[in-house]
């Protein structure tokens, strides 16, 4: 069922989307502020995928670049809608709706900025069900919708069209190069598709799930209940039904560099007293990719590896990781459509150069019910 989003929903939505972003997808505060400054007291229609007509035309919109750059290089605010208009002009057709390409503190919000400025509805779905670092890593592409032509807009009004046909990897490579030349951040419109394509290729209802997660975390805090139990309760009835506690401890080292348009590195966590003392390590490329405890894999992409505050469950992005933070690391299972052989070829471990094979987090770690 479709519903109306208000400005009062934005803090909860940003929190839940950041959790689902598994360390990436952009800073939630910046994302929330971008929407607030254009929305005011109006509402945005969030359109359920089942309510889309098969021939409606949907153009997803997003921000791309290294999250470390985005913290300091704040968007002008005009770029998301400009990218949509550029692609509409190129295709000779107006969009009936926009949609996120991924979950995240910024990239769940960019389509809302476009909606607030244009009046378009936002489809309650996306193409990753989490966040991934590359534009080709989409369920859209896995199931037959290609990203080209892509429109890219810069903060000074730069306009770029990239058309690589069915080669989504080449599209990502060229768009990344342009984004680097624009200072590390660009705004894009891509993967234009029909309503029928959305229903077939998108991960459904991720905006409403993000809102439910953020709201459940806040309510649990206000009522002095465990926000971690609240997270597990919300996810138990969704496509993300398995939650595992992977580590509780203190961040003791963060290695992070911005290179090739990505934030790459690793974080080391010392487990708290009373738990196994072997080091816990997370490797990331914008998003958390693999978690190892004592050298053994305990969660791996495309399953979600989420770092949160050990008491409040406030999500922490990869660019927000700092020495001394007390954190809890959660592993969350991805939907079945993201675990098929075709999906794993696009965004499984091998796509990131990892030697390990994918194994579901529910097989690698003990049930969260025994811990949370």
C-alpha positions as a printed NumPy array, in Angstrom:
array([[  0.   ,   0.   ,   0.   ],
       [  1.291,   3.461,  -0.881],
       [  1.742,   6.028,   1.896],
       [  2.704,   9.629,   2.63 ],
       [  6.124,  10.575,   4.017],
       [  6.454,  13.73 ,   6.131],
       [  9.433,  15.69 ,   7.435],
       [  8.812,  14.155,  10.863],
       [  9.613,  10.732,   9.399],
       [ 13.044,  11.733,   8.093],
       [ 15.186,  11.101,  11.229],
       [ 13.806,   7.575,  11.618],
       [ 14.1  ,   6.877,   7.896],
       [ 17.701,   8.106,   7.81 ],
       [ 18.618,   5.944,  10.804],
       [ 17.07 ,   2.785,   9.371],
       [ 18.46 ,   3.379,   5.885],
       [ 21.942,   3.898,   7.329],
       [ 21.681,   0.573,   9.144],
       [ 20.686,  -1.165,   5.898],
       [ 23.501,   0.661,   4.088],
       [ 25.997,  -1.587,   5.936],
       [ 28.491,   1.225,   6.461],
       [ 27.924,   2.972,   3.109],
       [ 25.283,   4.914,   1.261],
       [ 26.311,   8.303,   2.645],
       [ 26.048,  10.384,   5.803],
       [ 22.525,  10.294,   7.328],
       [ 22.653,  13.841,   8.72 ],
       [ 23.523,  15.319,   5.329],
       [ 20.861,  13.211,   3.638],
       [ 18.166,  14.269,   6.099],
       [ 19.081,  17.957,   5.822],
       [ 18.998,  17.869,   2.007],
       [ 15.389,  16.679,   2.097],
       [ 14.299,  18.966,   4.94 ],
       [ 15.425,  22.109,   3.161],
       [ 13.147,  21.45 ,   0.172],
       [ 10.24 ,  19.51 ,   1.713],
       [  8.917,  21.912,   4.347],
       [  5.439,  20.958,   5.546],
       [  4.52 ,  19.062,   2.378],
       [  4.406,  15.28 ,   1.978],
       [  5.922,  12.827,  -0.502],
       [  3.984,   9.895,  -1.928],
       [  5.829,   6.617,  -1.39 ],
       [  4.487,   4.28 ,  -4.044],
       [  4.267,   0.564,  -3.327],
       [  5.699,  -1.5  ,  -6.212],
       [  2.406,  -3.373,  -6.496],
       [  0.639,  -0.058,  -7.152],
       [  2.819,   0.731, -10.183],
       [  1.159,   0.347, -13.571],
       [  3.203,  -1.932, -15.818],
       [  3.847,   0.875, -18.331],
       [  4.732,   3.645, -15.848],
       [  8.202,   5.084, -16.42 ],
       [ 10.581,   5.082, -13.425],
       [ 13.99 ,   6.805, -13.329],
       [ 16.091,   6.082, -10.219],
       [ 18.274,   8.917,  -8.887],
       [ 21.308,   8.818,  -6.61 ],
       [ 24.595,  10.322,  -5.489],
       [ 27.866,   8.57 ,  -6.312],
       [ 31.409,   8.983,  -5.01 ],
       [ 33.56 ,   8.26 ,  -1.973],
       [ 31.694,   8.763,   1.346],
       [ 34.796,  10.383,   2.866],
       [ 34.58 ,  13.142,   0.256],
       [ 30.844,  13.669,   0.76 ],
       [ 31.32 ,  14.633,   4.403],
       [ 33.328,  17.707,   3.373],
       [ 31.97 ,  18.394,  -0.119],
       [ 28.308,  19.187,   0.576],
       [ 26.082,  19.117,  -2.537],
       [ 24.648,  22.36 ,  -3.895],
       [ 21.247,  20.639,  -3.802],
       [ 20.346,  21.241,  -7.451],
       [ 22.23 ,  18.263,  -8.875],
       [ 19.774,  15.363,  -8.271],
       [ 16.84 ,  16.918, -10.116],
       [ 19.166,  18.201, -12.842],
       [ 20.4  ,  14.654, -13.483],
       [ 16.783,  13.484, -13.827],
       [ 15.964,  16.291, -16.268],
       [ 19.078,  15.583, -18.338],
       [ 18.095,  11.936, -18.752],
       [ 14.457,  12.801, -19.48 ],
       [ 15.605,  15.199, -22.208],
       [ 17.96 ,  12.596, -23.658],
       [ 15.286,   9.887, -23.704],
       [ 12.488,  12.192, -24.823],
       [ 10.183,  10.987, -22.063],
       [  9.145,  12.29 , -18.647],
       [  9.425,  10.117, -15.554],
       [  6.269,   9.041, -13.728],
       [  8.263,   8.272, -10.553],
       [ 11.774,   8.087,  -9.164],
       [ 13.353,   5.451,  -6.918],
       [ 16.538,   4.788,  -4.887],
       [ 19.266,   2.6  ,  -6.355],
       [ 20.449,   1.547,  -2.868],
       [ 19.839,   1.95 ,   0.866],
       [ 21.862,   4.532,   2.773],
       [ 21.839,   7.759,   4.729],
       [ 22.143,   9.802,   1.538],
       [ 21.054,   7.473,  -1.238],
       [ 17.699,   6.66 ,   0.315],
       [ 17.217,  10.433,   0.541],
       [ 18.277,  11.697,  -2.91 ],
       [ 15.051,  10.493,  -4.607],
       [ 13.109,  12.274,  -1.853],
       [ 14.894,  15.523,  -2.754],
       [ 13.859,  14.991,  -6.372],
       [ 10.289,  14.173,  -5.311],
       [ 10.025,  17.265,  -3.112],
       [ 11.193,  19.469,  -5.999],
       [  9.186,  17.848,  -8.802],
       [  6.096,  16.355,  -7.147],
       [  6.978,  12.873,  -8.406],
       [  6.224,   9.843,  -6.194],
       [  9.08 ,   7.648,  -4.953],
       [  8.852,   3.89 ,  -5.452],
       [  9.274,   1.885,  -2.236],
       [ 12.082,  -0.331,  -3.559],
       [ 15.708,  -0.183,  -4.691],
       [ 18.294,  -2.078,  -6.697],
       [ 20.645,  -3.311,  -3.987],
       [ 18.665,  -3.996,  -0.816],
       [ 21.675,  -2.498,   0.989],
       [ 24.522,  -0.367,  -0.414],
       [ 27.263,  -1.443,  -2.808],
       [ 30.183,   0.64 ,  -4.088],
       [ 29.684,   0.17 ,  -7.841],
       [ 26.789,   1.151, -10.119],
       [ 26.852,  -2.196, -11.901],
       [ 26.137,  -4.041,  -8.64 ],
       [ 22.364,  -3.796,  -8.986],
       [ 19.598,  -6.366,  -8.881],
       [ 18.261,  -4.363, -11.848],
       [ 21.299,  -5.421, -13.911],
       [ 21.289,  -8.984, -12.577],
       [ 17.729,  -9.506, -13.79 ],
       [ 17.963,  -7.79 , -17.163],
       [ 17.609,  -3.993, -16.849],
       [ 20.733,  -2.05 , -17.836],
       [ 21.953,   1.258, -16.462],
       [ 22.685,   3.091, -19.7  ],
       [ 22.088,   5.734, -20.69 ],
       [ 23.213,   7.391, -17.473],
       [ 22.97 ,  11.133, -16.822],
       [ 25.453,  12.748, -14.442],
       [ 25.2  ,  16.284, -13.024],
       [ 27.834,  18.284, -11.173],
       [ 27.481,  21.044,  -8.605],
       [ 28.364,  23.751, -11.169],
       [ 25.774,  22.565, -13.664],
       [ 27.996,  20.102, -15.521],
       [ 25.953,  17.729, -17.705],
       [ 27.215,  14.338, -18.904],
       [ 25.505,  11.466, -20.705],
       [ 27.193,   8.055, -20.629],
       [ 25.826,   5.329, -22.876],
       [ 27.602,   1.982, -22.908],
       [ 24.661,  -0.126, -24.077],
       [ 24.404,  -3.314, -22.046],
       [ 27.901,  -3.003, -20.542],
       [ 27.145,  -1.868, -16.986],
       [ 30.728,  -2.383, -15.832],
       [ 31.974,   0.046, -18.478],
       [ 29.251,   2.489, -17.483],
       [ 30.458,   2.35 , -13.872],
       [ 34.098,   2.805, -14.936],
       [ 33.389,   5.888, -17.039],
       [ 30.977,   7.448, -14.526],
       [ 33.532,   6.903, -11.738],
       [ 36.203,   8.688, -13.79 ],
       [ 33.921,  11.677, -14.403],
       [ 32.951,  11.773, -10.717],
       [ 36.619,  11.869,  -9.691],
       [ 37.208,  14.801, -12.07 ],
       [ 34.244,  16.612, -10.5  ],
       [ 35.941,  16.453,  -7.105],
       [ 34.807,  13.022,  -5.956],
       [ 31.006,  13.48 ,  -5.913],
       [ 28.411,  13.422,  -8.682],
       [ 24.648,  12.963,  -8.963],
       [ 23.137,  10.493, -11.369],
       [ 19.955,   9.262, -13.011],
       [ 20.171,   5.753, -14.472],
       [ 18.448,   2.38 , -14.892],
       [ 15.31 ,   3.904, -16.436],
       [ 12.653,   1.192, -16.511],
       [  8.977,   0.334, -16.654],
       [  6.744,  -0.469, -13.713],
       [  6.817,  -4.1  , -14.812],
       [ 10.618,  -4.046, -14.679],
       [ 10.549,  -2.58 , -11.169],
       [  8.346,  -5.386,  -9.906],
       [ 10.593,  -7.999, -11.542],
       [ 14.061,  -6.671, -10.636],
       [ 13.89 ,  -4.422,  -7.546],
       [ 14.212,  -5.338,  -3.874],
       [ 10.745,  -4.368,  -2.607],
       [  9.679,  -2.079,   0.24 ],
       [ 13.109,  -1.096,   1.521],
       [ 12.056,   2.484,   2.309],
       [  9.176,   1.353,   4.514],
       [ 11.462,  -1.223,   6.148],
       [ 14.112,   1.445,   6.814],
       [ 11.481,   3.681,   8.397],
       [ 10.208,   0.812,  10.552],
       [ 13.764,  -0.005,  11.697],
       [ 14.623,   3.582,  12.57 ],
       [ 11.352,   4.053,  14.417],
       [ 11.744,   0.768,  16.334],
       [ 15.263,   1.73 ,  17.468],
       [ 14.022,   5.123,  18.69 ],
       [ 10.993,   3.692,  20.493],
       [ 13.119,   1.045,  22.197],
       [ 15.481,   3.721,  23.521],
       [ 12.596,   5.872,  24.758],
       [ 11.028,   2.895,  26.518],
       [ 14.371,   1.647,  27.912],
       [ 14.176,  -1.611,  25.955],
       [ 16.921,  -3.257,  23.94 ],
       [ 17.147,  -1.625,  20.485],
       [ 18.891,  -4.772,  19.255],
       [ 15.888,  -6.917,  20.087],
       [ 13.745,  -4.299,  18.346],
       [ 15.878,  -4.602,  15.196],
       [ 15.553,  -8.384,  15.203],
       [ 11.787,  -8.162,  15.76 ],
       [ 11.275,  -5.811,  12.803],
       [ 13.406,  -7.896,  10.451],
       [ 11.915, -11.235,  11.491],
       [  8.888, -10.742,   9.221],
       [ 10.824,  -9.334,   6.24 ],
       [ 13.069, -10.701,   3.495],
       [ 15.98 , -10.002,   5.921],
       [ 14.861, -12.445,   8.592],
       [ 18.179, -13.568,  10.142],
       [ 20.126, -11.324,  12.552],
       [ 23.373, -12.35 ,  14.217],
       [ 25.521, -10.577,  16.809],
       [ 29.064, -10.887,  15.464],
       [ 31.118,  -8.861,  17.941],
       [ 30.924,  -6.42 ,  20.839],
       [ 34.043,  -4.411,  21.522],
       [ 36.189,  -1.323,  21.088],
       [ 37.54 ,   0.032,  17.815],
       [ 41.329,  -0.084,  18.191],
       [ 42.472,   0.769,  14.665],
       [ 41.052,   2.175,  11.437],
       [ 42.969,   2.213,   8.169],
       [ 41.135,   4.266,   5.555],
       [ 42.156,   5.826,   2.265],
       [ 40.236,   7.52 ,  -0.528],
       [ 41.421,   6.029,  -3.79 ],
       [ 39.965,   5.412,  -7.263],
       [ 36.737,   7.123,  -6.175],
       [ 36.165,   4.823,  -3.188],
       [ 36.844,   4.799,   0.543],
       [ 38.834,   1.606,   1.13 ],
       [ 40.294,   0.179,   4.327],
       [ 39.747,  -1.953,   7.386],
       [ 38.766,  -1.612,  11.032],
       [ 40.051,  -3.682,  13.952],
       [ 37.863,  -4.26 ,  17.001],
       [ 39.027,  -5.651,  20.332],
       [ 36.247,  -7.821,  21.811],
       [ 35.103,  -6.923,  25.322],
       [ 36.205,  -8.946,  28.344],
       [ 34.404, -12.245,  28.684],
       [ 34.327, -12.926,  24.94 ],
       [ 36.907, -14.518,  22.67 ],
       [ 40.014, -12.339,  22.602],
       [ 41.079, -12.884,  18.995],
       [ 40.978,  -9.685,  16.907],
       [ 37.827,  -8.904,  14.932],
       [ 38.483,  -7.319,  11.535],
       [ 36.171,  -5.656,   9.016],
       [ 37.324,  -4.922,   5.467],
       [ 35.413,  -2.252,   3.55 ],
       [ 35.116,  -0.519,   0.173],
       [ 32.628,   2.258,   0.934],
       [ 30.568,  -0.553,   2.525],
       [ 31.568,  -3.351,   4.895],
       [ 32.471,  -6.383,   2.782],
       [ 33.784,  -9.119,   5.056],
       [ 34.073,  -9.658,   8.815],
       [ 36.656, -12.037,  10.236],
       [ 37.136, -13.143,  13.831],
       [ 40.47 , -14.733,  14.572],
       [ 40.985, -15.021,  10.827],
       [ 37.725, -16.936,  10.294],
       [ 34.961, -15.406,   8.184],
       [ 31.803, -14.725,  10.211],
       [ 29.923, -12.685,   7.583],
       [ 30.591, -11.806,   3.965],
       [ 29.052,  -9.763,   1.152],
       [ 26.261,  -9.626,   0.015],
       [ 24.989, -10.235,   3.573],
       [ 24.919,  -7.057,   5.658],
       [ 27.669,  -6.261,   8.173],
       [ 26.41 ,  -3.373,  10.301],
       [ 28.471,  -1.501,  12.884],
       [ 26.364,   0.285,  15.505],
       [ 26.849,   1.961,  18.865],
       [ 26.976,  -0.762,  21.527],
       [ 24.213,   0.83 ,  23.616],
       [ 22.016,   2.994,  21.375],
       [ 22.262,   0.914,  18.163],
       [ 22.885,   4.121,  16.219],
       [ 24.466,   3.014,  12.916],
       [ 28.073,   4.026,  12.218],
       [ 29.221,   4.511,   8.622],
       [ 32.688,   3.515,   7.422],
       [ 33.746,   7.157,   7.249],
       [ 32.452,   7.614,  10.804],
       [ 34.521,   4.839,  12.385],
       [ 36.941,   6.191,  15.002],
       [ 39.438,   4.818,  17.501],
       [ 37.879,   4.183,  20.892],
       [ 34.276,   3.741,  19.791],
       [ 32.368,   1.046,  21.682],
       [ 30.476,  -0.87 ,  19.035],
       [ 28.369,  -3.903,  18.292],
       [ 28.621,  -5.593,  14.896],
       [ 25.498,  -7.213,  13.484],
       [ 25.226,  -9.636,  10.575],
       [ 21.928,  -9.53 ,   8.673],
       [ 20.864, -11.892,   5.905],
       [ 20.022, -10.571,   2.444],
       [ 16.938, -11.584,   0.441],
       [ 17.002, -14.767,  -1.621],
       [ 17.052, -12.782,  -4.899],
       [ 20.461, -11.423,  -3.833],
       [ 21.908, -14.9  ,  -3.237],
       [ 21.316, -16.501,  -6.637],
       [ 24.358, -17.503,  -8.725],
       [ 23.747, -14.552, -11.068],
       [ 23.499, -12.125,  -8.146],
       [ 26.634, -13.479,  -6.478],
       [ 28.512, -13.09 ,  -9.761],
       [ 27.591,  -9.397,  -9.755],
       [ 28.143,  -8.522,  -6.098],
       [ 29.357, -11.581,  -4.224],
       [ 32.844, -12.002,  -2.756],
       [ 34.618, -12.625,  -6.078],
       [ 33.329,  -9.303,  -7.455],
       [ 35.49 ,  -7.592,  -4.811],
       [ 38.541,  -9.77 ,  -5.316],
       [ 37.894, -11.795,  -2.166],
       [ 39.058, -15.404,  -2.223],
       [ 36.401, -16.725,   0.175],
       [ 33.155, -18.257,  -1.059],
       [ 29.797, -16.847,   0.03 ],
       [ 28.168, -18.578,   2.963],
       [ 24.973, -17.257,   4.564],
       [ 25.451, -15.404,   7.835],
       [ 22.874, -17.64 ,   9.509],
       [ 25.237, -20.574,   8.89 ],
       [ 28.402, -18.765,   9.961],
       [ 27.236, -17.269,  13.29 ],
       [ 25.078, -18.426,  16.19 ],
       [ 21.457, -17.18 ,  16.368],
       [ 20.993, -13.638,  17.625],
       [ 18.235, -14.835,  19.957],
       [ 20.939, -16.393,  22.084],
       [ 22.737, -13.07 ,  22.423],
       [ 20.605,  -9.939,  22.047]])
